[in-house]
Amino acid sequence: MAFWLINSEPATWSWVHQVNKGTEVWDGVRNYQAANNLKAMKLGDQCFFYHSNVGKEIVGIVEVAKESYTDPTDPKARFVAVDVKTVKALKKAITLKAIKKTDALQGIALIKQSRLSVMPISEQHWNEIIRMSSL
């Protein structure tokens, strides 16, 4: 199993939307690096759900429910989407500010590429964020 971080602006698709829907297509990714990350996702991989722009915090966990397929919102069929299902909310949201202050998270991609919508997370970083969230 691999670990990922996916992010969305709460006004577009928030954790509340995700929880209410349960399972949803993660589409609209038009960055090639992020799209390659979507293609690398496997069924059952775990993803942190991060609110970008407003909040700038990891708020929950979703799981890959369907591996990459042609993004239905891409008229040129160059990009892919995956389906993610809600797993659980974090007991305590982990802010980008807290991540930046944590020595054990200094190598995390979120610090350098906070606007990248899909990024890998190492198991070490995953476990540290889980520890911080008191999950």
N, C-alpha and C positions, 0 to 999 in steps of 0.2 A: 504494500500500500504506500502511496505517495501522499504528500501533504501540499496544499496550495492555499493561496489567499486570493479571493476574488473581491473586487470592490465595485460599489455602485453609489451614485449620488442618491441620498435618501429621497429627494423630491422625485426622482425618476423611478427607483425601485428600492424600497427600504426593507429592513428586517421585518417590519410588521407586514408588509406586502408578502414577503416570502413565507412567513409563518401562516398567514391566512390562506395562501395558495397551496402550501405543502410541497408540491413538486412543480418546477417551472423551467422553461427553456432559458438558458443563459445565452442570449443572442446580442447582436449589435456590436460585437467586438470588431474593430477595423484596424487595429494595430497588428502588424505581422508578428512581432515578438509575442504578444499576448495570444494571438491566434495559434501560434506554434505550441504555446503552453496548453491551450485547450485541446489540441490534437494529441498531446502527450498524456492527458488525463485518462485514467482507467476506471472502470466500474468499481464503486466502493471507496475510491480515494476520498479523503476528507479535506474540506476547504473551510478556512475561516471566512466569515462574511464581514467585510469592512465597509463602513460608511465613509466615503470620501467627501471632500469639500466641507460639508456640514457635519460636525461631530468628530470626524477623523479618528474613528475608533473601531476596534474589532468587537462585534456585538454577538456573534453566534457562529454556529457550525452547520454546514450543509455537506451533503455527500453526493458524489457523482452517481446519478441514477441511470444515465444513458451516455455512452461515449460519443465522441464527436461525429457530427453529420453536417451536411450543408445547411448553413444558416438560412432559414426561411425569409429573413428580412434583407438578404443580399441578392439584388437582382442579377448580379453578374456571377453568382455562385462561386466566388473565390474564397469566402470565409466560412468558418464553421461555428457551430453552437454545441453545447452540451446541455443535458437536463440535470438539475440539482434538486435534491429533496432536503427539506428541513430536518435537522437532527435535534439541536437544542440551542437555547440561548446561553451565553456565558453568564455566570452568576454575577460577574463584575465586568463591565466593558473595559477594554484595554486601549487607552488612548495612544495616538502616535507620540505625543509628548512623553508618556511613560515609557514607551518602547525606546525612544531616543536616549532616555536616562538610564536604561538598564544595560549594564556591561555585557551580560550574556546574549544580548540581542544586537550588538553592534554590527554584525555582518549581514543582518537581514535586508533583503532586497527592498522592503517597504521604505526604509530610510532613504535610499538613493533614488528609487523609482516610485514614489508614492502615487503617481497618476497612472501607472501601468495597471490595467484592469484585471489581469490574471498573472500571477507569479508563483513560482515554487517556494516552498518553505521547508527548511531542513527539519528533520525529526527533533533535533536539539532545540531549535527555535520554537517548534510546535509545543514541545513539552514545557518550555519556559513560559510561554504565553498561557498555557493551561494552568500551570502552577500559579501565575500571577492572578488569574481570574478566579481562583479558589473553586474551580469546577470539580 
